Amino acid sequence: MQVRTSFDSTTPVLSFTSGSGITLGGTAGTILVAASAATTAGVATGQYVYDLEMVSGGSAVTRLIQGTFLVDPEVTK
């Protein structure tokens, strides 16, 4: 999974892989993406794009989900 400022951005803002931010649920078919506060601390307020791809043992790439999200500054201090 990669998060970028735009679709054509060459540098990811965040990047996750299985075992490093992504936990696969095996036969349950679930995928958990989790980022620590330390990982996201350097992400600036703004709108981002992301996609999550799965790579099979045969190197076939399948996009599972894509979208946009907003990062808002912390309100509670």
N, C-alpha and C positions, 0 to 999 in steps of 0.2 A: 504494500500500500504506500502510495506517495501523496503528499499534500504539497500543492504549489500555489503561488500567487495568481497564476493564470495558466491556461492550457498550453501556451507556448513558452512558458518559463523553462529555462534550462537547469535551474537548481531547485531541488525540493526543499521546502521549509521543514517538513517532517518526513521520515521514511520508517516504515515498520515491516518486519518480516516474521515468519513463524518462529517463535522462540524469542523474539525481540520486539515485544509489544503486541503480538498476535498469538492467541491461544486457540488451537483447533480442538473442537469437541468430539473428534473421532466419529463413531457410528451415529452419534446424536445429530451430526451435521451442523453444529453451531460454530460460530466464529466470534471470538471476543477480541476487540481492539481496545487496549488500555494504554494511556499515556500518563506518566507521572507528572507531578507539578514541576519537577526539575526539568523534564523534557519539554514541557510547554511554556516554561517561564520566558524563553526568548522569542516567543511567537508574538509578533506585533498585532495590535488591534486591526481588524480588517476582514475582508471576504476572501475565501480561499476555495480552490477546487481540489477534488480528490478522486481517486479510484482505487479499487481493491481488485487485484488480479490473482488468479490461481494458476500455478504452473504444474502441469501433470508430469509424471515420470518420463513421458515421451517428449517433454519440452513444449507441449501445446499450451498456449496462454489463453485463459478465459477471463473476461472481465465480469466480476460478480456484482459489483455495485459502483455507482459513481454519483457525484453530486457536488453541491456547494455548501459551505457553512460559514457562519460569522464567528469571529472571536471578539467579544466585547470586554472592555476593561472591568476589573473587579469593582464592585459597588460597595460591598461591606468591607470596612477597614478595621 
